[in-house]
Amino acid sequence: MGRRDGTDDTDPHDSEIVWAVMQALAKHGYADLTTKKIAAEYSRGESALYYHYDSKDDLICAFLDSSLDWFDQELDAIDAADPDERLFEACEILIGNVLDPDDGGEYAGLYIALAELSAHAPYNETFRERLVKQQRSVIEKLAAILDDGIEDGTFRPVDPEATAAFLVVTCDSIIDHAVLLGMDDVASMIRAQLFAFVRSNLLAADGPDELR
Amino acid sequence: MGRRDGTDDTDPHDSEIVWAVMQALAKHGYADLTTKKIAAEYSRGESALYYHYDSKDDLICAFLDSSLDWFDQELDAIDAADPDERLFEACEILIGNVLDPDDGGEYAGLYIALAELSAHAPYNETFRERLVKQQRSVIEKLAAILDDGIEDGTFRPVDPEATAAFLVVTCDSIIDHAVLLGMDDVASMIRAQLFAFVRSNLLAADGPDELR
């Protein structure tokens, strides 16, 4: 999961392994995941996998850590100056390209893998801790954008954290409906509602009129 | 999963079996679910289970069918006359009691079980079809409430289906964050945002002022 701009500062072996974990999780689901199936997605074979990691859960944790880093990096890389543009871009990153008919599928594996692990979170504290950390980090980053926009008058004086949480979970739902249930029609409607919410509830009345 | 008012028109054997499937799914997760574990939650034992159902997947489908019926019945049983009250009640039903500290846990098993099966939906068409049917049915029922309210002037002239989808998936997210990740603080904030959205975006300006 290198950055979209092609740069990546993690060990290339680790990146390849994390990619293999994600592919295997997305293909087989957590219920049927084995180290052998992860190795089948990894060019260096099973023994090389064991050289780096002790167990299946270790491998999954490496994937979760990498996913957290990836979302953090993507959100930090937004370079638009205006808080409203930054907020729209952040939402697009969280939604991924799951609704783009020309480009769908590239990130589907990532979201399927994360959904699998979220469903398993009640049974695995280590996974749960990482998923909670990722969710809190994403909410914090959106709240910071909202904070900036409230300060400079772009946004209304809403509660930044509560609003950020509302936006993040709505993006999660768009993903779930598109990727898990194949309900692209519903996912598209929710996406439209989400951006309408930002326009009508968050943008200050005297702010930019028609961003998109 | 009998109705909250205690009535239930399904075969009591089936109800007991469905309850056992839900308990076993919630306790062990789909990854570790076996017919033996379902039988351990069923008072009549494993052979009685096989008398009614052929396989683990058959048992899970019975649970999914029953869950669909349960949500349909709960939503149909709302007897408030005003569309705004009906809409608030419908959202409360979808959120369940997962955020009530005095009453949490009763429905947690239901939601954990449904989340497990949703995460598994990409790998199982039979589960996916049932989950999609349930989601579409719930969205349709909320859209009907919105339709009534638009007609009598309670609500603004929004798109009923898109708005219903937005509300339903937000309720799903509240559940996921409370039950899967244990992020009750985030779930509570989203719940508050959801009801604020209904008040400020859906209720007509000349409608009832302070419902809650």
Interface residues (C-beta under 8 A of the other chain):
Chain A: A26 H28 G29 Y30 A31 D32 I112 A115 E116 S118 A119 H120 A121 P122 Y123 R128 L131 V132 Q135 R136 I139 D159 E161 A162 T163 A165 F166 V169 T170 D172 S173 I174 D176 H177 V179 L180 L181 G182 M183 V186 M189 I190 A192 Q193 L194 F197 S200 N201
Chain B: A26 H28 G29 Y30 A31 D32 I112 A115 E116 S118 A119 H120 A121 P122 Y123 R128 L131 V132 Q135 R136 I139 D159 E161 A162 T163 A165 F166 V169 T170 D172 S173 I174 D176 H177 V179 L180 L181 G182 M183 V186 M189 I190 A192 Q193 L194 F197 S200 N201
